[in-house]
Amino acid sequence: MKNIFLVFIGLVVLTLVAFSLINVEKGNYNEQFLRIHIRANSNEKEDQELKNKVKEKLIDFLTPYLAECNTKQKAVNRISGILQEIENIAGEEIKINGFNYSVKAKISCKEFPARSYEGFILDAGFYDALIIEIGEGTGDNWWCVVYPPLCFINNYSGQGVKYKSKLMEIIESFGK
């Protein structure tokens, strides 16, 4: 049974890698990713700290919803169905921390700069993204990738977020 599972996972991984390479050549690479973008109210220290607290709460909330998504479209559909909950959770964290900012969550196509996640580089360009705007949303922001999940492993040692790829974990497990 374990061997069948490993063969299945291997086929899925190979299909994903091949599909990604084909899409890179066609210039459609950005269509395979769903990003997350949390915009702080301002660049004031307190607003930046609040953004990070909201980020942690939302990552904890979203992880189980996205854990079983095996396509970008499934991830988009799941998130689309819980936008109000996302706003509520962010709003609660904002109030707990003594602020009264509004929160807006939506899925939209936005331009992002190039970004490296432990050696995996996403080119600059337009990506679909879950946008969470805190208050005025004019401060520095945080962004990552929610599908495939490249950033949903927290490092609670105070060092911030540890970027991790489920796909790379699967590939590396074949060598063990």
TIVO-2410 file (N, C-alpha, C; in nm, 3 decimals):
# residues 176
REC num residu      c1      c2      c3 atome chaine
REC   1      M   0.082  -0.120   0.000     N      A
REC   1      M   0.000   0.000   0.000    CA      A
REC   1      M   0.087   0.126   0.000     C      A
REC   2      K   0.195   0.123   0.081     N      A
REC   2      K   0.284   0.237   0.089    CA      A
REC   2      K   0.351   0.263  -0.046     C      A
REC   3      N   0.389   0.154  -0.115     N      A
REC   3      N   0.452   0.168  -0.246    CA      A
REC   3      N   0.358   0.229  -0.348     C      A
REC   4      I   0.231   0.191  -0.344     N      A
REC   4      I   0.133   0.250  -0.436    CA      A
REC   4      I   0.118   0.398  -0.408     C      A
REC   5      F   0.113   0.433  -0.282     N      A
REC   5      F   0.103   0.574  -0.245    CA      A
REC   5      F   0.224   0.652  -0.294     C      A
REC   6      L   0.344   0.597  -0.276     N      A
REC   6      L   0.465   0.665  -0.321    CA      A
REC   6      L   0.468   0.681  -0.473     C      A
REC   7      V   0.422   0.578  -0.545     N      A
REC   7      V   0.416   0.588  -0.691    CA      A
REC   7      V   0.317   0.698  -0.731     C      A
REC   8      F   0.203   0.702  -0.665     N      A
REC   8      F   0.103   0.804  -0.694    CA      A
REC   8      F   0.159   0.943  -0.668     C      A
REC   9      I   0.223   0.962  -0.554     N      A
REC   9      I   0.282   1.092  -0.521    CA      A
REC   9      I   0.389   1.128  -0.623     C      A
REC  10      G   0.469   1.030  -0.662     N      A
REC  10      G   0.573   1.054  -0.761    CA      A
REC  10      G   0.515   1.101  -0.893     C      A
REC  11      L   0.406   1.038  -0.936     N      A
REC  11      L   0.341   1.079  -1.061    CA      A
REC  11      L   0.283   1.220  -1.050     C      A
REC  12      V   0.225   1.251  -0.937     N      A
REC  12      V   0.170   1.385  -0.916    CA      A
REC  12      V   0.282   1.489  -0.921     C      A
REC  13      V   0.392   1.460  -0.854     N      A
REC  13      V   0.505   1.553  -0.851    CA      A
REC  13      V   0.561   1.573  -0.992     C      A
REC  14      L   0.582   1.464  -1.064     N      A
REC  14      L   0.634   1.475  -1.200    CA      A
REC  14      L   0.540   1.553  -1.290     C      A
REC  15      T   0.411   1.531  -1.276     N      A
REC  15      T   0.313   1.604  -1.355    CA      A
REC  15      T   0.319   1.754  -1.323     C      A
REC  16      L   0.326   1.786  -1.195     N      A
REC  16      L   0.333   1.927  -1.155    CA      A
REC  16      L   0.460   1.994  -1.207     C      A
REC  17      V   0.572   1.925  -1.196     N      A
REC  17      V   0.699   1.981  -1.244    CA      A
REC  17      V   0.693   2.001  -1.395     C      A
REC  18      A   0.646   1.900  -1.467     N      A
REC  18      A   0.638   1.911  -1.613    CA      A
REC  18      A   0.544   2.024  -1.653     C      A
REC  19      F   0.430   2.033  -1.586     N      A
REC  19      F   0.333   2.137  -1.618    CA      A
REC  19      F   0.391   2.275  -1.592     C      A
REC  20      S   0.466   2.288  -1.482     N      A
REC  20      S   0.528   2.416  -1.450    CA      A
REC  20      S   0.631   2.455  -1.555     C      A
REC  21      L   0.711   2.359  -1.598     N      A
REC  21      L   0.813   2.388  -1.699    CA      A
REC  21      L   0.750   2.428  -1.831     C      A
REC  22      I   0.644   2.360  -1.871     N      A
REC  22      I   0.573   2.394  -1.994    CA      A
REC  22      I   0.519   2.536  -1.984     C      A
REC  23      N   0.461   2.569  -1.870     N      A
REC  23      N   0.404   2.702  -1.853    CA      A
REC  23      N   0.509   2.811  -1.850     C      A
REC  24      V   0.629   2.781  -1.799     N      A
REC  24      V   0.736   2.879  -1.800    CA      A
REC  24      V   0.771   2.914  -1.944     C      A
REC  25      E   0.781   2.811  -2.029     N      A
REC  25      E   0.815   2.834  -2.168    CA      A
REC  25      E   0.707   2.914  -2.240     C      A
REC  26      K   0.582   2.893  -2.206     N      A
REC  26      K   0.472   2.963  -2.271    CA      A
REC  26      K   0.452   3.104  -2.217     C      A
REC  27      G   0.516   3.139  -2.107     N      A
REC  27      G   0.499   3.271  -2.048    CA      A
REC  27      G   0.376   3.280  -1.960     C      A
REC  28      N   0.313   3.170  -1.924     N      A
REC  28      N   0.193   3.169  -1.841    CA      A
REC  28      N   0.224   3.131  -1.697     C      A
REC  29      Y   0.348   3.137  -1.660     N      A
REC  29      Y   0.394   3.091  -1.529    CA      A
REC  29      Y   0.312   3.149  -1.414     C      A
REC  30      N   0.281   3.274  -1.420     N      A
REC  30      N   0.212   3.341  -1.310    CA      A
REC  30      N   0.071   3.289  -1.287     C      A
REC  31      E   0.013   3.224  -1.382     N      A
REC  31      E  -0.123   3.175  -1.368    CA      A
REC  31      E  -0.133   3.057  -1.272     C      A
REC  32      Q  -0.023   2.998  -1.235     N      A
REC  32      Q  -0.025   2.879  -1.150    CA      A
REC  32      Q  -0.019   2.910  -1.001     C      A
REC  33      F  -0.005   3.036  -0.966     N      A
REC  33      F   0.018   3.072  -0.826    CA      A
REC  33      F  -0.093   3.162  -0.774     C      A
REC  34      L  -0.121   3.146  -0.645     N      A
REC  34      L  -0.211   3.236  -0.573    CA      A
REC  34      L  -0.130   3.294  -0.459     C      A
REC  35      R  -0.118   3.424  -0.458     N      A
REC  35      R  -0.037   3.491  -0.356    CA      A
REC  35      R  -0.127   3.549  -0.248     C      A
REC  36      I  -0.065   3.592  -0.141     N      A
REC  36      I  -0.134   3.664  -0.034    CA      A
REC  36      I  -0.058   3.794  -0.013     C      A
REC  37      H  -0.133   3.901   0.009     N      A
REC  37      H  -0.075   4.034   0.021    CA      A
REC  37      H  -0.147   4.105   0.134     C      A
REC  38      I  -0.076   4.131   0.243     N      A
REC  38      I  -0.135   4.200   0.358    CA      A
REC  38      I  -0.074   4.339   0.365     C      A
REC  39      R  -0.160   4.439   0.351     N      A
REC  39      R  -0.116   4.579   0.348    CA      A
REC  39      R  -0.143   4.645   0.483     C      A
REC  40      A  -0.037   4.700   0.542     N      A
REC  40      A  -0.049   4.768   0.671    CA      A
REC  40      A  -0.115   4.904   0.654     C      A
REC  41      N  -0.176   4.953   0.759     N      A
REC  41      N  -0.238   5.086   0.757    CA      A
REC  41      N  -0.137   5.193   0.721     C      A
REC  42      S  -0.017   5.187   0.780     N      A
REC  42      S   0.087   5.288   0.756    CA      A
REC  42      S   0.223   5.226   0.784     C      A
REC  43      N   0.327   5.307   0.775     N      A
REC  43      N   0.461   5.260   0.808    CA      A
REC  43      N   0.500   5.288   0.953     C      A
REC  44      E   0.407   5.339   1.031     N      A
REC  44      E   0.434   5.358   1.174    CA      A
REC  44      E   0.466   5.223   1.236     C      A
REC  45      K   0.556   5.224   1.334     N      A
REC  45      K   0.600   5.099   1.398    CA      A
REC  45      K   0.482   5.016   1.449     C      A
REC  46      E   0.386   5.082   1.512     N      A
REC  46      E   0.271   5.011   1.568    CA      A
REC  46      E   0.187   4.944   1.459     C      A
REC  47      D   0.171   5.013   1.345     N      A
REC  47      D   0.093   4.956   1.235    CA      A
REC  47      D   0.165   4.838   1.170     C      A
REC  48      Q   0.298   4.846   1.163     N      A
REC  48      Q   0.375   4.735   1.107    CA      A
REC  48      Q   0.370   4.613   1.201     C      A
REC  49      E   0.378   4.638   1.331     N      A
REC  49      E   0.366   4.529   1.428    CA      A
REC  49      E   0.227   4.467   1.421     C      A
REC  50      L   0.126   4.550   1.406     N      A
REC  50      L  -0.011   4.501   1.394    CA      A
REC  50      L  -0.027   4.415   1.269     C      A
REC  51      K   0.029   4.459   1.157     N      A
REC  51      K   0.023   4.382   1.032    CA      A
REC  51      K   0.079   4.242   1.055     C      A
REC  52      N   0.191   4.233   1.126     N      A
REC  52      N   0.252   4.102   1.151    CA      A
REC  52      N   0.167   4.014   1.241     C      A
REC  53      K   0.100   4.074   1.337     N      A
REC  53      K   0.009   3.997   1.423    CA      A
REC  53      K  -0.111   3.947   1.343     C      A
REC  54      V  -0.164   4.031   1.257     N      A
REC  54      V  -0.276   3.991   1.172    CA      A
REC  54      V  -0.231   3.879   1.079     C      A
REC  55      K  -0.112   3.892   1.023     N      A
REC  55      K  -0.056   3.790   0.934    CA      A
REC  55      K  -0.051   3.655   1.005     C      A
REC  56      E   0.001   3.652   1.127     N      A
REC  56      E   0.012   3.526   1.202    CA      A
REC  56      E  -0.126   3.463   1.224     C      A
REC  57      K  -0.223   3.544   1.263     N      A
REC  57      K  -0.359   3.493   1.286    CA      A
REC  57      K  -0.418   3.436   1.156     C      A
REC  58      L  -0.398   3.508   1.047     N      A
REC  58      L  -0.455   3.463   0.920    CA      A
REC  58      L  -0.387   3.337   0.868     C      A
REC  59      I  -0.257   3.327   0.886     N      A
REC  59      I  -0.188   3.205   0.844    CA      A
REC  59      I  -0.241   3.085   0.923     C      A
REC  60      D  -0.256   3.103   1.054     N      A
REC  60      D  -0.311   2.995   1.136    CA      A
REC  60      D  -0.452   2.956   1.090     C      A
REC  61      F  -0.532   3.054   1.054     N      A
REC  61      F  -0.669   3.030   1.010    CA      A
REC  61      F  -0.673   2.964   0.871     C      A
REC  62      L  -0.594   3.013   0.778     N      A
REC  62      L  -0.601   2.967   0.639    CA      A
REC  62      L  -0.536   2.831   0.615     C      A
REC  63      T  -0.436   2.796   0.694     N      A
REC  63      T  -0.361   2.674   0.668    CA      A
REC  63      T  -0.449   2.550   0.653     C      A
REC  64      P  -0.541   2.521   0.745     N      A
REC  64      P  -0.623   2.401   0.725    CA      A
REC  64      P  -0.716   2.409   0.603     C      A
REC  65      Y  -0.759   2.529   0.567     N      A
REC  65      Y  -0.844   2.545   0.450    CA      A
REC  65      Y  -0.768   2.514   0.321     C      A
REC  66      L  -0.641   2.547   0.319     N      A
REC  66      L  -0.561   2.531   0.198    CA      A
REC  66      L  -0.484   2.401   0.193     C      A
REC  67      A  -0.475   2.331   0.305     N      A
REC  67      A  -0.391   2.210   0.313    CA      A
REC  67      A  -0.433   2.103   0.213     C      A
REC  68      E  -0.560   2.092   0.184     N      A
REC  68      E  -0.607   1.986   0.096    CA      A
REC  68      E  -0.634   2.033  -0.046     C      A
REC  69      C  -0.602   2.157  -0.077     N      A
REC  69      C  -0.624   2.208  -0.213    CA      A
REC  69      C  -0.512   2.158  -0.304     C      A
REC  70      N  -0.551   2.092  -0.412     N      A
REC  70      N  -0.450   2.041  -0.504    CA      A
REC  70      N  -0.448   2.115  -0.637     C      A
REC  71      T  -0.525   2.224  -0.646     N      A
REC  71      T  -0.518   2.312  -0.763    CA      A
REC  71      T  -0.535   2.456  -0.716     C      A
REC  72      K  -0.487   2.546  -0.797     N      A
REC  72      K  -0.503   2.687  -0.765    CA      A
REC  72      K  -0.652   2.722  -0.759     C      A
REC  73      Q  -0.730   2.670  -0.853     N      A
REC  73      Q  -0.872   2.702  -0.857    CA      A
REC  73      Q  -0.943   2.658  -0.729     C      A
REC  74      K  -0.906   2.542  -0.676     N      A
REC  74      K  -0.966   2.497  -0.550    CA      A
REC  74      K  -0.929   2.592  -0.437     C      A
REC  75      A  -0.804   2.639  -0.437     N      A
REC  75      A  -0.761   2.734  -0.333    CA      A
REC  75      A  -0.839   2.865  -0.346     C      A
REC  76      V  -0.856   2.914  -0.468     N      A
REC  76      V  -0.932   3.037  -0.491    CA      A
REC  76      V  -1.076   3.018  -0.445     C      A
REC  77      N  -1.137   2.905  -0.480     N      A
REC  77      N  -1.276   2.879  -0.440    CA      A
REC  77      N  -1.291   2.873  -0.289     C      A
REC  78      R  -1.197   2.806  -0.222     N      A
REC  78      R  -1.206   2.796  -0.076    CA      A
REC  78      R  -1.193   2.933  -0.011     C      A
REC  79      I  -1.096   3.011  -0.056     N      A
REC  79      I  -1.076   3.143   0.002    CA      A
REC  79      I  -1.193   3.235  -0.029     C      A
REC  80      S  -1.245   3.227  -0.151     N      A
REC  80      S  -1.360   3.311  -0.189    CA      A
REC  80      S  -1.479   3.287  -0.098     C      A
REC  81      G  -1.494   3.164  -0.052     N      A
REC  81      G  -1.606   3.130   0.035    CA      A
REC  81      G  -1.590   3.175   0.179     C      A
REC  82      I  -1.470   3.220   0.216     N      A
REC  82      I  -1.447   3.258   0.356    CA      A
REC  82      I  -1.391   3.401   0.369     C      A
REC  83      L  -1.412   3.484   0.269     N      A
REC  83      L  -1.360   3.621   0.275    CA      A
REC  83      L  -1.413   3.697   0.397     C      A
REC  84      Q  -1.541   3.679   0.428     N      A
REC  84      Q  -1.598   3.748   0.544    CA      A
REC  84      Q  -1.533   3.700   0.673     C      A
REC  85      E  -1.507   3.570   0.683     N      A
REC  85      E  -1.440   3.517   0.802    CA      A
REC  85      E  -1.297   3.572   0.813     C      A
REC  86      I  -1.230   3.585   0.700     N      A
REC  86      I  -1.095   3.642   0.699    CA      A
REC  86      I  -1.099   3.785   0.753     C      A
REC  87      E  -1.194   3.863   0.706     N      A
REC  87      E  -1.210   4.001   0.755    CA      A
REC  87      E  -1.241   4.002   0.904     C      A
REC  88      N  -1.328   3.911   0.948     N      A
REC  88      N  -1.365   3.906   1.090    CA      A
REC  88      N  -1.245   3.872   1.179     C      A
REC  89      I  -1.165   3.773   1.138     N      A
REC  89      I  -1.050   3.732   1.218    CA      A
REC  89      I  -0.947   3.845   1.224     C      A
REC  90      A  -0.921   3.907   1.110     N      A
REC  90      A  -0.827   4.021   1.109    CA      A
REC  90      A  -0.882   4.134   1.194     C      A
REC  91      G  -1.011   4.163   1.182     N      A
REC  91      G  -1.074   4.270   1.260    CA      A
REC  91      G  -1.066   4.245   1.410     C      A
REC  92      E  -1.086   4.120   1.451     N      A
REC  92      E  -1.075   4.085   1.593    CA      A
REC  92      E  -0.934   4.109   1.644     C      A
REC  93      E  -0.833   4.069   1.565     N      A
REC  93      E  -0.694   4.088   1.606    CA      A
REC  93      E  -0.661   4.238   1.616     C      A
REC  94      I  -0.715   4.314   1.525     N      A
REC  94      I  -0.694   4.459   1.527    CA      A
REC  94      I  -0.752   4.520   1.654     C      A
REC  95      K  -0.874   4.480   1.689     N      A
REC  95      K  -0.938   4.533   1.810    CA      A
REC  95      K  -0.868   4.487   1.937     C      A
REC  96      I  -0.825   4.360   1.940     N      A
REC  96      I  -0.752   4.308   2.057    CA      A
REC  96      I  -0.628   4.392   2.083     C      A
REC  97      N  -0.569   4.444   1.977     N      A
REC  97      N  -0.447   4.523   1.990    CA      A
REC  97      N  -0.473   4.672   2.004     C      A
REC  98      G  -0.599   4.709   2.025     N      A
REC  98      G  -0.632   4.847   2.058    CA      A
REC  98      G  -0.652   4.941   1.940     C      A
REC  99      F  -0.672   4.888   1.822     N      A
REC  99      F  -0.694   4.972   1.704    CA      A
REC  99      F  -0.837   4.956   1.655     C      A
REC 100      N  -0.879   5.051   1.573     N      A
REC 100      N  -1.015   5.048   1.520    CA      A
REC 100      N  -1.015   5.059   1.367     C      A
REC 101      Y  -0.919   4.993   1.302     N      A
REC 101      Y  -0.909   5.000   1.157    CA      A
REC 101      Y  -1.010   4.906   1.090     C      A
REC 102      S  -1.053   4.946   0.974     N      A
REC 102      S  -1.135   4.857   0.892    CA      A
REC 102      S  -1.045   4.753   0.826     C      A
REC 103      V  -1.106   4.646   0.776     N      A
REC 103      V  -1.032   4.541   0.704    CA      A
REC 103      V  -1.113   4.504   0.582     C      A
REC 104      K  -1.045   4.494   0.470     N      A
REC 104      K  -1.109   4.449   0.346    CA      A
REC 104      K  -1.028   4.332   0.292     C      A
REC 105      A  -1.096   4.225   0.255     N      A
REC 105      A  -1.032   4.108   0.195    CA      A
REC 105      A  -1.098   4.081   0.060     C      A
REC 106      K  -1.016   4.057  -0.041     N      A
REC 106      K  -1.068   4.026  -0.174    CA      A
REC 106      K  -0.964   3.948  -0.251     C      A
REC 107      I  -1.007   3.883  -0.356     N      A
REC 107      I  -0.914   3.818  -0.448    CA      A
REC 107      I  -0.910   3.904  -0.572     C      A
REC 108      S  -0.789   3.939  -0.612     N      A
REC 108      S  -0.770   4.030  -0.724    CA      A
REC 108      S  -0.638   3.999  -0.793     C      A
REC 109      C  -0.623   4.044  -0.916     N      A
REC 109      C  -0.498   4.028  -0.989    CA      A
REC 109      C  -0.415   4.154  -0.969     C      A
REC 110      K  -0.294   4.137  -0.916     N      A
REC 110      K  -0.207   4.250  -0.884    CA      A
REC 110      K  -0.065   4.222  -0.934     C      A
REC 111      E   0.012   4.329  -0.952     N      A
REC 111      E   0.150   4.316  -0.993    CA      A
REC 111      E   0.240   4.299  -0.871     C      A
REC 112      F   0.334   4.207  -0.880     N      A
REC 112      F   0.430   4.180  -0.773    CA      A
REC 112      F   0.571   4.184  -0.830     C      A
REC 113      P   0.667   4.226  -0.746     N      A
REC 113      P   0.808   4.219  -0.789    CA      A
REC 113      P   0.856   4.075  -0.780     C      A
REC 114      A   0.974   4.047  -0.834     N      A
REC 114      A   1.034   3.914  -0.822    CA      A
REC 114      A   1.059   3.885  -0.674     C      A
REC 115      R   1.051   3.757  -0.639     N      A
REC 115      R   1.070   3.718  -0.499    CA      A
REC 115      R   1.131   3.579  -0.494     C      A
REC 116      S   1.224   3.560  -0.402     N      A
REC 116      S   1.289   3.431  -0.384    CA      A
REC 116      S   1.238   3.367  -0.256     C      A
REC 117      Y   1.204   3.239  -0.263     N      A
REC 117      Y   1.162   3.161  -0.148    CA      A
REC 117      Y   1.256   3.042  -0.136     C      A
REC 118      E   1.361   3.055  -0.053     N      A
REC 118      E   1.462   2.951  -0.034    CA      A
REC 118      E   1.513   2.898  -0.168     C      A
REC 119      G   1.549   2.986  -0.257     N      A
REC 119      G   1.607   2.945  -0.384    CA      A
REC 119      G   1.507   2.930  -0.497     C      A
REC 120      F   1.379   2.924  -0.467     N      A
REC 120      F   1.276   2.917  -0.569    CA      A
REC 120      F   1.234   3.059  -0.601     C      A
REC 121      I   1.249   3.101  -0.726     N      A
REC 121      I   1.225   3.241  -0.762    CA      A
REC 121      I   1.095   3.255  -0.841     C      A
REC 122      L   1.011   3.346  -0.795     N      A
REC 122      L   0.891   3.384  -0.870    CA      A
REC 122      L   0.925   3.513  -0.944     C      A
REC 123      D   0.902   3.512  -1.073     N      A
REC 123      D   0.930   3.629  -1.154    CA      A
REC 123      D   0.837   3.744  -1.119     C      A
REC 124      A   0.882   3.865  -1.147     N      A
REC 124      A   0.795   3.981  -1.134    CA      A
REC 124      A   0.682   3.966  -1.236     C      A
REC 125      G   0.566   4.017  -1.202     N      A
REC 125      G   0.454   4.010  -1.294    CA      A
REC 125      G   0.322   4.016  -1.222     C      A
REC 126      F   0.218   3.984  -1.295     N      A
REC 126      F   0.083   3.987  -1.239    CA      A
REC 126      F   0.044   3.849  -1.188     C      A
REC 127      Y  -0.014   3.848  -1.067     N      A
REC 127      Y  -0.056   3.726  -1.001    CA      A
REC 127      Y  -0.194   3.748  -0.940     C      A
REC 128      D  -0.275   3.644  -0.937     N      A
REC 128      D  -0.396   3.648  -0.856    CA      A
REC 128      D  -0.352   3.644  -0.711     C      A
REC 129      A  -0.421   3.719  -0.626     N      A
REC 129      A  -0.379   3.727  -0.487    CA      A
REC 129      A  -0.498   3.752  -0.395     C      A
REC 130      L  -0.486   3.698  -0.275     N      A
REC 130      L  -0.575   3.734  -0.166    CA      A
REC 130      L  -0.517   3.863  -0.109     C      A
REC 131      I  -0.592   3.972  -0.123     N      A
REC 131      I  -0.548   4.104  -0.076    CA      A
REC 131      I  -0.621   4.134   0.054     C      A
REC 132      I  -0.546   4.164   0.158     N      A
REC 132      I  -0.604   4.205   0.286    CA      A
REC 132      I  -0.550   4.343   0.317     C      A
REC 133      E  -0.641   4.439   0.323     N      A
REC 133      E  -0.603   4.577   0.345    CA      A
REC 133      E  -0.648   4.620   0.484     C      A
REC 134      I  -0.553   4.661   0.564     N      A
REC 134      I  -0.580   4.707   0.700    CA      A
REC 134      I  -0.587   4.860   0.699     C      A
REC 135      G  -0.700   4.915   0.739     N      A
REC 135      G  -0.717   5.060   0.744    CA      A
REC 135      G  -0.694   5.122   0.608     C      A
REC 136      E  -0.604   5.221   0.602     N      A
REC 136      E  -0.574   5.291   0.477    CA      A
REC 136      E  -0.494   5.204   0.380     C      A
REC 137      G  -0.424   5.105   0.432     N      A
REC 137      G  -0.347   5.015   0.347    CA      A
REC 137      G  -0.232   5.082   0.273     C      A
REC 138      T  -0.175   5.189   0.332     N      A
REC 138      T  -0.069   5.264   0.263    CA      A
REC 138      T   0.071   5.231   0.315     C      A
REC 139      G   0.081   5.141   0.413     N      A
REC 139      G   0.211   5.108   0.470    CA      A
REC 139      G   0.279   4.993   0.398     C      A
REC 140      D   0.401   4.964   0.443     N      A
REC 140      D   0.472   4.849   0.389    CA      A
REC 140      D   0.386   4.725   0.408     C      A
REC 141      N   0.406   4.631   0.318     N      A
REC 141      N   0.319   4.515   0.320    CA      A
REC 141      N   0.399   4.386   0.328     C      A
REC 142      W   0.328   4.276   0.343     N      A
REC 142      W   0.386   4.143   0.347    CA      A
REC 142      W   0.316   4.061   0.241     C      A
REC 143      W   0.394   3.983   0.166     N      A
REC 143      W   0.331   3.895   0.068    CA      A
REC 143      W   0.404   3.763   0.062     C      A
REC 144      C   0.332   3.663   0.016     N      A
REC 144      C   0.386   3.530   0.003    CA      A
REC 144      C   0.297   3.453  -0.095     C      A
REC 145      V   0.314   3.322  -0.101     N      A
REC 145      V   0.236   3.238  -0.192    CA      A
REC 145      V   0.154   3.140  -0.109     C      A
REC 146      V   0.023   3.137  -0.132     N      A
REC 146      V  -0.063   3.043  -0.060    CA      A
REC 146      V  -0.093   2.919  -0.143     C      A
REC 147      Y  -0.079   2.928  -0.278     N      A
REC 147      Y  -0.088   2.808  -0.360    CA      A
REC 147      Y   0.011   2.817  -0.473     C      A
REC 148      P   0.098   2.718  -0.487     N      A
REC 148      P   0.121   2.613  -0.387    CA      A
REC 148      P   0.177   2.675  -0.259     C      A
REC 149      P   0.153   2.611  -0.146     N      A
REC 149      P   0.189   2.674  -0.018    CA      A
REC 149      P   0.340   2.684   0.003     C      A
REC 150      L   0.393   2.804  -0.011     N      A
REC 150      L   0.536   2.827   0.008    CA      A
REC 150      L   0.566   2.900   0.137     C      A
REC 151      C   0.464   2.946   0.208     N      A
REC 151      C   0.496   3.032   0.322    CA      A
REC 151      C   0.414   3.007   0.447     C      A
REC 152      F   0.346   2.897   0.456     N      A
REC 152      F   0.256   2.880   0.569    CA      A
REC 152      F   0.311   2.795   0.681     C      A
REC 153      I   0.443   2.804   0.703     N      A
REC 153      I   0.504   2.740   0.818    CA      A
REC 153      I   0.565   2.850   0.903     C      A
REC 154      N   0.510   2.868   1.022     N      A
REC 154      N   0.561   2.974   1.110    CA      A
REC 154      N   0.683   2.927   1.185     C      A
REC 155      N   0.771   3.021   1.209     N      A
REC 155      N   0.888   2.996   1.292    CA      A
REC 155      N   0.866   3.081   1.417     C      A
REC 156      Y   0.823   3.019   1.525     N      A
REC 156      Y   0.786   3.094   1.645    CA      A
REC 156      Y   0.904   3.131   1.733     C      A
REC 157      S   1.025   3.115   1.680     N      A
REC 157      S   1.143   3.150   1.759    CA      A
REC 157      S   1.172   3.299   1.754     C      A
REC 158      G   1.084   3.375   1.692     N      A
REC 158      G   1.105   3.518   1.684    CA      A
REC 158      G   1.177   3.560   1.557     C      A
REC 159      Q   1.207   3.467   1.471     N      A
REC 159      Q   1.279   3.498   1.349    CA      A
REC 159      Q   1.186   3.528   1.232     C      A
REC 160      G   1.057   3.529   1.254     N      A
REC 160      G   0.964   3.560   1.146    CA      A
REC 160      G   0.909   3.434   1.083     C      A
REC 161      V   0.889   3.440   0.954     N      A
REC 161      V   0.827   3.330   0.881    CA      A
REC 161      V   0.934   3.247   0.815     C      A
REC 162      K   0.921   3.117   0.825     N      A
REC 162      K   1.010   3.025   0.755    CA      A
REC 162      K   0.938   2.980   0.629     C      A
REC 163      Y   0.998   3.002   0.515     N      A
REC 163      Y   0.938   2.965   0.389    CA      A
REC 163      Y   0.967   2.819   0.361     C      A
REC 164      K   0.864   2.746   0.323     N      A
REC 164      K   0.877   2.604   0.305    CA      A
REC 164      K   0.786   2.560   0.191     C      A
REC 165      S   0.833   2.469   0.109     N      A
REC 165      S   0.756   2.421  -0.005    CA      A
REC 165      S   0.714   2.276   0.017     C      A
REC 166      K   0.584   2.250   0.014     N      A
REC 166      K   0.533   2.114   0.025    CA      A
REC 166      K   0.585   2.029  -0.091     C      A
REC 167      L   0.590   2.087  -0.210     N      A
REC 167      L   0.637   2.014  -0.328    CA      A
REC 167      L   0.781   1.969  -0.308     C      A
REC 168      M   0.866   2.057  -0.257     N      A
REC 168      M   1.005   2.020  -0.234    CA      A
REC 168      M   1.017   1.914  -0.126     C      A
REC 169      E   0.932   1.917  -0.024     N      A
REC 169      E   0.933   1.815   0.079    CA      A
REC 169      E   0.902   1.678   0.019     C      A
REC 170      I   0.804   1.672  -0.070     N      A
REC 170      I   0.767   1.546  -0.135    CA      A
REC 170      I   0.882   1.495  -0.219     C      A
REC 171      I   0.942   1.582  -0.299     N      A
REC 171      I   1.053   1.541  -0.385    CA      A
REC 171      I   1.170   1.491  -0.299     C      A
REC 172      E   1.202   1.564  -0.194     N      A
REC 172      E   1.313   1.525  -0.107    CA      A
REC 172      E   1.286   1.395  -0.034     C      A
REC 173      S   1.160   1.363  -0.006     N      A
REC 173      S   1.127   1.240   0.067    CA      A
REC 173      S   1.158   1.116  -0.016     C      A
REC 174      F   1.165   1.126  -0.147     N      A
REC 174      F   1.197   1.010  -0.230    CA      A
REC 174      F   1.341   0.967  -0.213     C      A
REC 175      G   1.428   1.056  -0.171     N      A
REC 175      G   1.569   1.024  -0.152    CA      A
REC 175      G   1.596   0.956  -0.019     C      A
REC 176      K   1.496   0.949   0.069     N      A
REC 176      K   1.516   0.892   0.202    CA      A
REC 176      K   1.484   0.743   0.205     C      A
***
